[in-house]
Amino acid sequence: MLAAGIAKENILYLNFFDHRLGLLLNGNLGSIAEAYYSLFTEKKNAETVYCFFDEIQVAKGWEPFVERLMRTEKCEVFLTGSSSKLLSKELASQMRERSILGNISVFF
């Protein structure tokens, strides 16, 4: 992405196995977007932000968070992980009603 000219400030990466994100795992995921846009206020609804969330399946309430992010912010979301708890087929089934899967890339 950097080689393609995307500014590093437009790329957000979080690994949910990082112990420093412990408070986020209990349903406080909304603070991610708040913190990002407090740092980069000029990006909100002006530039695409590329969000990479690794192992997000360990966070409580991640599905509504991703759905809201896709619906209310100008971003593309990439979900990655190593868990068989959430295969691409299961993710499609879980988020089917939200009609946003076209904007999410999943790599498990």
Buried (B, 14 or more C-beta within 10 A) or exposed (E): EEEEEBEEEBBBEBBBEEEEBEEBBEEBBBEBBEEBBEEBEEBBEEBEBBBBBBBBBBBEEBBEBBBBBBEEBEBBBBBBBEEEEBEEEBBEEEBEEBEBBEEBBBEB
